[in-house]
């Protein structure tokens, strides 16, 4: 697999999780990386994006101030630090890599926020 996510799980409201996405098989440093999520009965939505160098990031309004995307090009890994988690953050989280006409998806990791 080209993208492998990890770090999901069950967490109480207000808690934190750190997702990781390990990349292989392509030149990671050239790709814009994103995290998407798909909650129960919902469409897949963009959560956060980071530029190839890591110098620019963007977030969905619903996670601004709570989530942080980062990358380590030496380790071919992108991260999503999630703080102050809410029940509505419950979803399958997917890693995405994009570079021109080339794009890859991970298999997803489940995040459940519940007391």
CORBEL-V756309 format. One record per pair of residues at least 4 apart in sequence whose ideal C-beta (glycine too) atoms are under 6 Angstrom apart, sorted by the first residue. I is the first residue (numbers start at 1). J is the second residue. Records with the same first field share a line. If there is no record, write none. Layout:
I->J  J
//
This chain:
2->25  104
3->21  23  95  104  106
4->22
5->21  95  106  109
6->20
7->18  19  20
8->109  110  111
10->112
11->15  17  85  113
12->115
13->113  115
15->85
16->83
17->82
18->81
19->80  93
20->77  79
21->78  95  106
22->77
23->28  76
28->76
29->73
30->52  99
31->97  99
32->51  52  98
33->50  71  78  97
34->49  96
35->47  48  80
36->44  46  94  96
37->47  91  93
38->44  91  92
39->90  91
47->60  63
48->59  67  69
49->58
50->54  57  69  71
51->55  56
54->71
57->69
59->63  64
63->67
66->83  84
67->82
68->81
69->80
70->79
71->78
72->77
85->89  113
87->113
89->113
90->112  113
92->108  110
93->109  111
94->105  106  108
95->106
96->105
97->104
98->103
//
